[in-house]
Amino acid sequence: MRFGLHCAGDRVVAAAHDRGAIRSEVSVPLLGGDPLAATVQLLSKLGDLFPQANAHDGATSLTFEVSEMLKADIATPAHLIRISPRSATGGHDPFSLPWLAATGAATPMILHLPGGHDARGQEIVALNASGLKDLPPATVVAPRFVVTAVGSLLNPEHELQVGTSLLAKFPGANIEYGHSFHHTSFAVRERTAYVNLALREQADAIVTSLSVAASSAFPRARLLVATNCGGSIPLTRLAVTPVDAAASLRATEAVGAAAFLGATSGALSFEVGGTVQSCELDRGLPSVVPALQSESFGKLATPASNVRTASSGGEDHAHAEDFHTVVIPHHEGLAARGAANLPRVDWTMSLIQIANETEMIRAKEAAESRLHARLVSTGVPPEQVRTVESLVTATSYGNPEVIALRIRAIAHEERPLAHNDLAVSHRGEPR
């Protein structure tokens, strides 16, 4: 039995998926407006609400949809350390921050340091970290730093050197590196690192609370969290890269709608609270784009589902073109049902250097093998893992030996195609 839990703004909803079907769902209103406390409370009651989950092999996994709980702490200032061959001169800043100003965030201190690497990973300018001495002394609260260097996707040496110096000067500092996020734009990597850093403290609290509560209630269950791309990852990874789960709601709802219908491909639209969402399905999952377009911060370097929004009135419903139309009576359970049905997912996105086509093929195959091994290490049987996307692209005309790899692998357990205990009102016949 797999559980999906949607930690919503006004309630927590749990859905149980067992033997190919969503069996039932329960909803608990928030007490005191705290979704985390309500989720912990619901976890303690799941065994009573679903007695079959108490069996030795009853609850196999708990997948949490937590995007509505994740709020970036933009009130605490951060220092942006930018490593590039040339610093900003006069009033011109090549990496401006209009996205940050629009959020009302605390103005960060921006420090430019000479350094950086080229598109082949070769040093352009030697790193000069002497400017770090101008940073103010450490305060009671551990300072926050975002370190981003030109060319760090192929060679992160300068970012790591600056991080080492920062930790020596500010023990316990919170540091996020731009090279941790794959995007060819310096500004997008920096922005993503900033948002991830602003989410990490709250994400760590969520992981701790849910892990303790879930392990107490179901010690044998795997703990997972929904991601922006319509998959799930181990809950512990939320504390490291919370940005990968910050916009997971629409993707999770899309998976729930597709599972409710039994749809695996084609165009899907579903309505929640008078708003219509639409996407294209592939293997029962929404199509993805390589970068999330965040309403608050702009483009972020995290894969995301391509679920589009359009306003509409009328009752809540879901339908898939070339399939059928059904009415879903309780839309607040859609995300919980989706969470219970999310596949395990993992990505490889990197830049590598190759000399010829043979090396390219070997590099791609090796990356796929590592990706499969990572999924298997989380408890997925090897026969359930498959590659669903494997792309090799050139990065620039001037550097044909540098290529970008983008690989996605999933482990998809059986999907619910029956709808026990749920009323279904058909709006059309299967085509």
C-alpha positions in Angstrom: 0.0 0.0 0.0 1.3 3.4 -1.0 0.2 6.6 0.6 0.2 10.1 -0.9 -0.2 13.1 1.5 -1.0 16.6 0.2 0.0 19.3 2.7 -2.4 21.9 1.4 -3.1 25.5 2.6 -6.2 24.7 4.6 -6.1 20.9 5.1 -4.0 17.8 4.8 -5.3 15.0 2.5 -4.1 11.4 2.4 -4.9 8.9 -0.3 -4.2 5.2 -0.3 -3.2 3.3 -3.4 -3.3 -0.5 -3.1 -3.3 -3.3 -5.7 -3.7 -1.1 -8.7 -6.4 1.2 -7.3 -6.9 4.3 -5.3 -8.9 2.8 -2.4 -10.0 5.8 -0.4 -8.9 9.2 1.0 -9.2 11.1 4.2 -9.0 14.9 4.8 -8.0 16.7 8.0 -8.5 20.5 8.5 -5.5 22.5 9.8 -5.3 23.2 13.5 -3.9 26.6 14.2 -3.0 27.1 10.6 0.1 24.9 10.8 0.1 22.4 7.9 3.2 20.6 9.2 1.7 20.0 12.6 -1.5 18.8 10.9 0.5 16.4 8.7 2.3 14.9 11.7 -1.1 14.5 13.4 -2.6 12.7 10.4 0.4 10.4 10.2 -0.2 9.2 13.7 -3.8 8.4 12.7 -3.2 6.7 9.4 -2.9 3.2 11.0 -6.4 3.6 12.5 -7.9 5.1 9.3 -6.4 2.4 7.1 -6.0 -0.8 9.3 -4.5 -2.8 6.4 -1.5 -0.4 6.5 -0.5 -1.9 9.9 0.3 -5.3 8.3 4.0 -6.3 8.2 4.2 -5.2 4.5 1.2 -2.8 4.6 2.6 0.7 4.1 5.4 0.5 1.5 5.8 4.2 0.9 4.7 7.6 2.0 5.0 10.4 -0.6 4.5 14.0 0.5 3.4 16.9 -1.6 4.8 19.9 0.4 5.2 22.8 -2.1 2.5 24.9 -0.3 4.6 24.6 2.9 7.8 25.7 1.3 8.3 29.5 1.6 11.6 31.1 0.7 13.1 33.1 3.6 14.0 36.3 1.6 14.1 38.5 4.7 17.4 37.2 5.8 20.1 38.8 3.7 22.6 36.8 1.7 26.0 37.6 0.3 26.4 37.0 -3.5 30.0 36.1 -4.3 30.5 36.5 -8.1 33.7 35.1 -9.7 34.3 36.4 -13.2 37.2 37.7 -15.4 35.8 41.2 -15.2 33.9 42.9 -12.4 31.0 45.3 -12.9 32.2 48.8 -13.7 30.3 52.0 -13.0 26.6 51.5 -12.8 26.7 48.5 -15.1 26.2 45.1 -13.6 26.1 42.2 -16.1 24.2 40.1 -13.6 21.5 42.5 -12.4 18.9 41.6 -9.8 15.5 42.9 -10.9 14.0 39.5 -10.0 15.2 39.9 -6.4 14.0 43.5 -6.1 10.5 42.5 -7.2 10.2 40.1 -4.3 10.9 42.7 -1.7 13.8 40.6 -0.4 16.6 42.0 1.8 19.2 43.6 -0.5 22.2 41.3 -0.7 25.8 42.4 -0.6 27.4 41.6 -4.0 31.2 41.0 -4.0 33.1 40.5 -7.3 36.3 38.4 -7.3 38.6 37.9 -10.3 38.6 34.4 -11.6 36.7 32.0 -13.8 37.1 29.3 -16.4 36.2 29.1 -20.1 33.9 26.7 -21.9 36.5 24.0 -21.9 37.1 24.2 -18.2 40.4 26.0 -18.5 41.3 28.9 -16.2 40.8 32.3 -17.8 41.9 34.4 -14.9 43.6 33.2 -11.7 41.4 33.4 -8.6 42.0 36.3 -6.4 40.1 35.9 -3.2 41.7 38.7 -1.3 38.4 40.7 -1.5 36.9 38.3 1.0 38.6 40.3 3.7 36.1 43.1 3.1 33.2 41.0 4.2 31.8 42.0 7.6 32.5 39.9 10.7 30.3 36.9 11.4 27.1 37.7 13.3 25.2 35.6 15.8 23.2 34.1 12.9 25.4 32.1 10.5 25.8 34.2 7.4 24.5 33.1 4.0 26.6 32.9 0.9 25.9 32.2 -2.8 29.1 31.5 -4.7 28.9 31.5 -8.5 31.8 31.4 -11.0 32.0 31.8 -14.7 32.6 28.4 -16.3 32.0 26.4 -13.1 29.8 23.8 -14.8 32.9 22.2 -16.3 35.3 23.3 -13.6 34.0 24.3 -10.1 37.5 24.7 -8.6 37.2 28.5 -8.0 33.8 28.2 -6.4 35.0 25.5 -4.1 38.2 27.4 -3.2 36.1 30.4 -2.2 33.8 28.2 -0.2 36.7 26.8 1.8 37.9 30.3 2.5 34.4 31.4 3.7 34.1 28.4 6.0 37.5 29.2 7.5 36.4 32.9 8.1 32.8 32.1 9.1 32.5 28.6 10.7 29.1 27.2 10.3 28.2 29.5 7.3 25.5 28.4 4.9 26.9 28.2 1.4 25.2 27.4 -1.9 27.3 26.9 -5.1 26.1 27.9 -8.6 27.7 24.7 -10.1 25.2 22.6 -8.2 22.5 23.6 -10.6 22.7 22.9 -14.3 22.1 25.9 -16.7 24.4 27.6 -19.1 23.4 31.0 -17.8 25.4 32.4 -14.9 22.5 34.5 -13.8 20.1 31.5 -13.7 22.5 29.4 -11.7 23.0 32.2 -9.2 19.3 32.8 -8.9 18.6 29.1 -8.4 21.3 28.8 -5.8 19.9 31.9 -4.0 16.3 30.5 -3.9 17.5 27.0 -2.8 19.5 28.6 0.0 16.4 30.6 1.1 14.4 27.4 1.2 16.8 25.1 3.0 16.2 26.0 6.6 12.4 25.4 6.4 13.0 22.3 4.2 15.3 20.9 6.9 12.6 21.4 9.5 10.0 19.7 7.3 12.2 16.7 6.7 13.0 16.3 10.4 9.4 16.5 11.5 8.0 14.2 8.8 10.8 11.7 9.2 10.3 11.3 12.9 6.5 11.1 12.7 6.5 8.7 9.7 9.2 6.4 11.0 7.3 6.1 14.3 4.0 5.2 12.5 5.4 3.1 9.6 9.0 2.2 10.3 9.3 0.1 7.1 7.8 2.6 4.7 10.0 4.5 2.2 9.7 8.3 2.6 9.5 10.3 -0.6 8.6 13.8 -1.7 7.0 15.1 -4.9 9.1 17.0 -7.4 8.5 19.8 -9.9 8.8 17.4 -12.8 6.1 14.9 -11.8 8.2 12.4 -10.0 9.4 11.7 -6.5 12.7 11.6 -4.7 13.8 10.4 -1.2 12.5 12.8 1.4 16.0 13.4 2.7 17.0 15.1 -0.5 14.4 17.8 0.2 16.8 19.3 2.8 19.6 19.5 0.1 17.7 20.8 -3.0 14.3 22.0 -1.8 14.0 24.1 -5.1 13.3 20.8 -6.9 10.0 20.5 -4.9 9.0 24.1 -4.6 6.5 24.0 -7.6 5.5 20.4 -7.5 1.7 20.9 -7.0 0.5 21.2 -10.6 2.6 18.2 -11.7 1.3 16.1 -8.9 -2.3 17.0 -9.6 -1.7 16.2 -13.3 -0.4 12.7 -12.3 -3.5 12.3 -10.1 -5.9 13.3 -12.9 -4.1 11.0 -15.4 -4.2 8.1 -12.9 -7.9 8.7 -12.1 -8.7 8.4 -15.8 -6.2 5.6 -16.6 -4.7 7.9 -19.3 -1.1 7.4 -20.3 -0.7 9.6 -23.4 -2.3 12.5 -25.3 -3.5 15.8 -24.1 -4.8 16.1 -20.6 -6.8 18.9 -18.9 -8.2 19.0 -15.4 -10.0 21.7 -13.4 -9.3 22.6 -9.8 -11.3 25.3 -8.1 -12.5 26.9 -11.3 -9.0 26.9 -12.9 -8.2 24.7 -15.9 -4.8 23.1 -16.1 -3.5 21.3 -19.3 -0.5 19.4 -20.3 0.7 16.6 -22.6 1.1 13.1 -21.2 3.9 10.6 -21.8 3.8 7.3 -19.9 1.2 8.8 -17.7 3.4 11.7 -16.7 3.2 15.4 -17.8 5.8 16.6 -20.3 8.7 18.5 -18.8 10.8 21.5 -19.6 14.5 21.9 -18.5 13.9 25.0 -16.4 11.1 26.2 -14.1 9.6 29.6 -14.8 8.9 30.9 -11.3 6.3 33.7 -10.9 8.4 35.2 -8.1 12.0 34.7 -9.2 11.9 34.1 -12.9 13.8 31.2 -14.5 15.2 28.6 -12.2 17.5 25.7 -13.1 15.3 22.8 -12.0 13.3 20.5 -14.4 9.6 21.1 -14.2 6.4 19.8 -15.7 4.9 21.8 -18.6 1.5 22.2 -17.0 -0.3 25.4 -18.3 -3.0 27.4 -16.6 -6.1 28.9 -18.1 -9.1 30.5 -16.2 -12.4 28.7 -16.4 -15.6 28.5 -14.5 -17.9 25.5 -13.8 -17.5 22.3 -11.7 -14.3 20.5 -11.1 -13.6 17.9 -13.8 -10.7 16.2 -15.6 -10.6 14.9 -19.1 -8.0 13.6 -21.6 -8.4 14.1 -25.3 -8.8 10.8 -27.2 -9.8 9.1 -24.0 -12.9 10.2 -22.0 -14.3 12.9 -19.7 -15.2 12.3 -16.0 -16.3 14.4 -13.1 -14.1 14.3 -10.1 -16.3 15.0 -7.0 -13.5 16.0 -4.6 -10.8 18.1 -6.2 -8.8 18.6 -3.0 -7.8 14.9 -3.2 -6.3 15.2 -6.6 -2.8 16.0 -5.4 -2.9 13.3 -2.7 -3.9 10.7 -5.3 -1.1 11.9 -7.6 1.4 11.7 -4.8 0.4 8.1 -4.1 1.1 7.3 -7.8 4.3 9.3 -8.5 7.2 7.3 -10.0 10.6 7.5 -8.5 12.7 9.8 -10.7 16.3 10.9 -11.1 18.2 13.2 -13.5 21.7 13.6 -14.9 22.4 17.0 -16.4 26.0 17.9 -17.0 28.6 19.2 -19.4 31.4 16.9 -20.4 34.4 16.9 -22.9 34.7 14.2 -25.5 37.1 13.7 -28.4 35.0 11.7 -30.8 31.6 10.0 -31.2 32.8 6.8 -29.5 33.6 8.7 -26.3 30.3 10.5 -26.5 28.4 7.2 -26.7 30.4 5.7 -23.8 29.9 8.9 -21.7 26.1 8.7 -22.3 25.9 5.0 -21.4 28.0 5.5 -18.3 25.8 8.3 -17.2 22.7 6.2 -17.7 24.3 3.4 -15.7 25.1 5.7 -12.8 21.5 7.1 -12.9 20.0 3.6 -12.7 22.4 2.7 -9.9 21.2 5.7 -7.9 17.6 4.7 -8.2 18.3 1.1 -7.3 20.2 2.3 -4.2 16.9 3.9 -3.0 15.3 0.5 -2.9 13.9 0.3 -6.4 14.1 -3.2 -8.1 16.5 -3.0 -11.1 13.8 -4.4 -13.4 11.5 -1.4 -12.7 14.1 1.2 -13.7 14.1 2.6 -17.2 15.5 5.6 -19.1 12.7 7.8 -20.5 14.8 10.6 -21.8 18.4 10.7 -23.0 19.7 13.7 -24.9 23.1 14.8 -26.1 23.4 18.3 -27.4 26.3 20.5 -28.6 27.0 23.5 -26.3 28.5 25.9 -28.9 29.9 26.1 -32.4 33.3 27.0 -31.0 33.6 24.1 -28.7 32.5 20.9 -30.5 34.2 18.7 -28.0 32.0 20.0 -25.1 28.6 18.4 -25.0 25.6 18.6 -22.6 24.0 15.4 -21.3 20.3 15.4 -20.1 19.1 12.1 -19.0 16.0 11.1 -17.0 15.2 7.7 -15.5 12.1 6.6 -13.7 10.9 3.6 -11.7 7.2 3.3 -12.1 5.2 0.9 -10.0 1.7 -0.2 -11.1 -0.7 2.6 -11.7 -4.3 2.8 -10.3 -6.7 2.1 -13.1 -9.7 1.2 -10.9 -11.5 3.7 -8.6 -12.9 1.8 -5.6 -15.0 3.9 -3.2 -14.9 6.9 -5.6 -18.0 8.1 -7.5 -17.3 8.6 -11.2 -19.7 10.6 -13.4 -18.9 10.1 -17.1 -19.1 13.1 -19.4 -18.4 11.2 -22.6 -17.6 7.8 -24.0 -14.1 6.5 -24.7 -13.1 7.2 -28.3 
